[in-house]
Amino acid sequence: MSSSLTVRRIAADQGAMFRELRVASLRDAPDAFAETLEEALAEQAETFDAAAARYASSESSATFILYTEGHPAGLIGAYFDETAERKAFVCALWVAPAVRHLRGGELLVNTATAWLAQRGATEIYAWVADANRTAMRFYEALGYGPTGEHQPVARAPKEWQTLLVRSVKPEQIGPR
């Protein structure tokens, strides 16, 4: 991985940057996320400010930002669902096209995975659209495999997504 890449948890005052990255991700891959570009553009700045503050301090959900040479270039979400099983998920992964060759996606997934594992997760889940073969191959290369669970994509009910899972062992986590 490039030494010019770093990942940091979003800070409470980074609502504007969060919005900028979300809009960029939706412009680049409009069908890859649960919301639309129009929905993101219609959101008030305060919505992104509140989300950044929440993701900066929550023990059950976080957003991590990828930087290259100090400039924001990607993001990922990590959270525990509210079911009794308290499943851990990574979601909304996006890396700017100009820096994808630097393996920032892998760095983001591994950082989010470590954060979830440090909070007790031993399995990390990700929903991936079946039509997105690139994303499917990416997650498989990181050790994810199908759970056998499928569901329609919320915004495109005729398309399907697969739930992938990756087991995480404590020794894979690294220092806290």
C-alpha positions as CSV (number, residue, x, y, z in Angstrom):
1,M,0.0,0.0,0.0
2,S,1.1,3.5,-0.6
3,S,2.7,5.4,2.3
4,S,0.8,8.5,1.1
5,L,-2.5,6.9,2.2
6,T,-3.9,7.4,5.7
7,V,-7.3,6.6,7.3
8,R,-8.8,8.5,10.2
9,R,-12.1,8.3,11.9
10,I,-14.3,11.2,10.9
11,A,-14.2,14.2,13.3
12,A,-17.2,15.8,14.7
13,D,-16.6,19.0,12.7
14,Q,-16.3,17.3,9.3
15,G,-19.9,17.5,8.2
16,A,-19.1,19.5,5.1
17,M,-16.3,17.0,4.1
18,F,-18.7,14.1,4.7
19,R,-21.3,15.7,2.4
20,E,-18.6,16.4,-0.2
21,L,-17.4,12.7,-0.2
22,R,-21.0,11.3,-0.2
23,V,-21.9,13.5,-3.2
24,A,-18.7,12.5,-5.0
25,S,-19.4,8.9,-4.4
26,L,-23.0,9.2,-5.7
27,R,-21.8,11.1,-8.8
28,D,-19.3,8.3,-9.5
29,A,-21.5,5.3,-8.7
30,P,-25.1,6.4,-8.6
31,D,-26.5,2.9,-8.3
32,A,-24.1,1.6,-5.7
33,F,-25.6,3.2,-2.6
34,A,-28.9,3.3,-0.7
35,E,-29.5,7.0,-1.4
36,T,-29.6,8.9,-4.6
37,L,-27.5,11.9,-5.6
38,E,-30.6,14.0,-5.6
39,E,-31.4,12.9,-2.0
40,A,-27.9,13.8,-0.8
41,L,-28.0,17.2,-2.5
42,A,-31.3,18.0,-1.0
43,E,-30.1,17.2,2.6
44,Q,-29.4,20.2,4.8
45,A,-25.9,20.9,5.9
46,E,-27.0,20.3,9.5
47,T,-27.9,16.7,8.6
48,F,-24.3,16.0,7.6
49,D,-23.0,17.9,10.6
50,A,-25.1,15.8,12.9
51,A,-24.1,12.6,11.2
52,A,-20.4,13.5,11.4
53,A,-20.7,14.3,15.1
54,R,-22.5,11.0,15.7
55,Y,-20.1,8.9,13.7
56,A,-17.1,10.5,15.4
57,S,-18.1,9.4,18.9
58,S,-20.5,6.5,18.7
59,E,-19.5,3.1,20.0
60,S,-21.9,1.3,17.6
61,S,-21.3,3.2,14.3
62,A,-18.4,5.1,12.7
63,T,-17.2,6.6,9.4
64,F,-13.6,6.5,8.3
65,I,-12.1,8.8,5.8
66,L,-9.2,7.9,3.4
67,Y,-6.7,10.7,2.8
68,T,-4.0,10.8,0.1
69,E,-1.3,13.4,0.6
70,G,-3.7,14.9,3.2
71,H,-6.7,15.3,0.8
72,P,-9.9,13.3,1.4
73,A,-10.2,10.5,-1.2
74,G,-12.7,7.9,0.1
75,L,-14.8,6.7,3.0
76,I,-16.4,3.7,4.6
77,G,-19.1,3.1,7.2
78,A,-18.9,0.6,10.0
79,Y,-21.7,-0.3,12.4
80,F,-23.4,-2.9,14.6
81,D,-27.0,-3.6,13.7
82,E,-29.7,-3.4,16.3
83,T,-30.6,-7.1,16.2
84,A,-30.1,-9.5,19.2
85,E,-27.1,-10.9,17.3
86,R,-25.5,-7.5,17.0
87,K,-24.0,-8.2,13.6
88,A,-21.1,-6.0,12.5
89,F,-21.2,-4.4,9.0
90,V,-19.0,-2.4,6.7
91,C,-21.0,-0.3,4.2
92,A,-20.9,2.6,1.8
93,L,-17.3,2.0,0.7
94,W,-16.1,4.5,-1.9
95,V,-12.6,5.5,-3.1
96,A,-12.0,8.3,-5.6
97,P,-11.3,6.8,-9.1
98,A,-7.9,8.7,-9.3
99,V,-6.5,6.8,-6.3
100,R,-8.1,3.3,-6.6
101,H,-4.9,1.8,-7.8
102,L,-3.3,2.7,-4.4
103,R,-5.4,0.1,-2.6
104,G,-7.2,2.6,-0.4
105,G,-10.3,0.5,-0.4
106,E,-8.4,-2.3,1.3
107,L,-7.0,0.1,3.8
108,L,-10.5,1.4,4.5
109,V,-12.1,-2.0,4.9
110,N,-9.2,-3.2,7.2
111,T,-9.5,-0.1,9.4
112,A,-13.2,-0.5,9.7
113,T,-12.8,-4.2,10.4
114,A,-10.3,-3.5,13.2
115,W,-12.6,-0.9,14.8
116,L,-15.5,-3.4,14.8
117,A,-13.3,-6.3,16.0
118,Q,-12.0,-4.1,18.9
119,R,-15.6,-3.8,19.9
120,G,-16.2,-7.5,20.0
121,A,-17.0,-8.5,16.4
122,T,-15.7,-11.8,15.2
123,E,-17.6,-11.7,11.9
124,I,-17.9,-8.7,9.6
125,Y,-20.7,-8.5,7.1
126,A,-21.2,-6.6,3.8
127,W,-24.1,-6.4,1.4
128,V,-22.9,-6.3,-2.2
129,A,-25.1,-5.9,-5.3
130,D,-24.9,-9.1,-7.4
131,A,-24.5,-7.0,-10.5
132,N,-21.4,-5.2,-9.1
133,R,-18.8,-7.9,-10.0
134,T,-15.9,-5.6,-9.3
135,A,-17.0,-5.1,-5.7
136,M,-17.8,-8.8,-5.3
137,R,-14.2,-9.7,-6.4
138,F,-12.8,-7.0,-4.2
139,Y,-14.5,-8.3,-1.0
140,E,-13.7,-11.9,-1.9
141,A,-10.0,-11.0,-2.2
142,L,-10.2,-9.6,1.3
143,G,-11.5,-13.0,2.7
144,Y,-15.3,-12.4,2.4
145,G,-17.5,-15.2,1.3
146,P,-21.3,-15.6,0.7
147,T,-23.5,-16.4,3.6
148,G,-26.3,-17.8,1.3
149,E,-28.5,-14.8,2.2
150,H,-29.9,-12.7,-0.7
151,Q,-32.4,-9.9,-0.8
152,P,-33.6,-7.3,-3.3
153,V,-31.8,-4.0,-3.6
154,A,-34.0,-1.4,-1.9
155,R,-33.9,1.1,-4.7
156,A,-34.0,-1.5,-7.5
157,P,-36.2,-4.4,-6.3
158,K,-35.6,-6.4,-9.5
159,E,-31.9,-6.5,-8.7
160,W,-30.4,-8.6,-5.9
161,Q,-27.7,-8.3,-3.4
162,T,-25.7,-10.9,-1.5
163,L,-24.7,-10.9,2.1
164,L,-20.9,-11.6,2.5
165,V,-19.1,-12.4,5.7
166,R,-15.5,-12.4,6.8
167,S,-14.3,-14.1,10.0
168,V,-11.9,-12.1,12.1
169,K,-9.5,-13.5,14.7
170,P,-8.1,-11.4,17.5
171,E,-4.5,-11.9,16.2
172,Q,-5.5,-10.3,12.9
173,I,-6.6,-7.1,14.5
174,G,-3.3,-5.5,15.5
175,P,-2.7,-3.0,18.3
176,R,-5.6,-1.0,19.7
